[in-house]
Amino acid sequence: MLTVIFLGTAGSLPTPERSPSAVLINREGELLLFDCGEGTQRQMMRAKTGMMSLDTIFITHHHADHILGIPGLLETMAFQGRRDPVTIAGPPRTSEVVELFGRLCYYSRKFPVRALELEPGDVLRRDGYEIEAVRTSHSIPSLGYCLREDTRPGRFNRERASALGIPPGPLFGRLQRGGAVEVGGRTVRPEEVMGPPRPGRKIVYTGDTRPTPEVEEASRGADLLIHDGSLDDGMADWAAETMHTTAGEAARLAERAGARRLVLTHISSRYSDDVGPLLADARKHFPSVQIAEDLLKIEVKLRDL
């Protein structure tokens, strides 16, 4: 299971329909939060995600609409009796932000909150996957993140194994785990009965940014690219001035990277009544695109190729 839940999809200003930026990934029950705008804890409650298994909050940058939900989320965890530590990872000065939040929540917590400052290219290794910090381009120091699962073994060919004289049972399992077996005086190696390795899943989340070569490279073959798509192409000059991305620019990047699916988020409040211009601009360049809405859930499936 790998589910992406869009808790907040607004641009710099929230609207009645859109909360500030926050994206939650549920991987096999492990929760990873990317940005934490104001009201994120309430959005988690509405999405019925739980929050006690959340151990890391990844911040793209320190603008208020991406971090102001952290104190309230930590306080709710404290009220619920949390004891396990929480890590807040982000660009330089994340330690200062965590210290400030500590002052706001003075004495109310019984669990440690740790700061982890990252640079582009830093990789956090987890069980079965890794998260890489990706260089982005915004008006203050910023990062995107690439979640990349480990490569999976190929499919086991039972017919081929039986033809080689291997009896069903423990020897099948040993081959599937990468070990050779001895049968009938010969050695059977895993590559004789296993198909080619299969890719894990890849999700890229950019936060606020201009299109960058680093994001494009990280997004190569991504199952899901979640990109800043704040403005339509008619506002390209304003997007460049404010260090955001138009829908068409994000779609062209997704097309060049060979991403499988694009979701645009951080939607400007000027599109509160109609996101059609964003969708139209993006679809000129990339067909598999949608505009994120609050509480949208996307299940990212495993694939063989």
Salt bridges, closest charged atoms under 4 A:
GLU30 OE2 - ARG126 NH1 3.08
ASP35 OD2 - HIS66 ND1 2.80
ASP55 OD1 - ARG126 NH1 3.97
ASP65 OD2 - HIS66 NE2 3.32
ASP65 OD2 - HIS266 NE2 3.34
GLU96 OE1 - ARG93 NH2 2.98
GLU99 OE2 - ARG103 NH2 3.05
GLU130 OE1 - ARG125 NH1 3.56
GLU130 OE2 - ARG148 NH1 2.67
GLU132 OE1 - ARG148 NH2 3.03
GLU149 OE2 - ARG27 NE 2.86
GLU149 OE1 - ARG201 NE 2.84
ASP150 OD2 - ARG125 NH2 2.45
GLU192 OE1 - ARG186 NH2 2.77
ASP208 OD2 - HIS61 NE2 3.40
ASP208 OD2 - HIS66 NE2 3.07
ASP208 OD2 - HIS138 NE2 3.73
ASP208 OD2 - HIS266 NE2 3.12
GLU214 OE2 - ARG135 NE 3.82
GLU216 OE2 - ARG220 NH2 3.53
GLU216 OE1 - ARG256 NE 2.99
GLU217 OE1 - ARG220 NE 2.91
ASP223 OD1 - ARG303 NE 2.69
ASP228 OD2 - HIS244 ND1 2.80
GLU249 OE1 - ARG210 NH1 2.92
ASP281 OD1 - LYS284 NZ 3.58
ASP304 OD2 - ARG155 NH2 3.21
ASP304 OD1 - ARG198 NH1 3.51
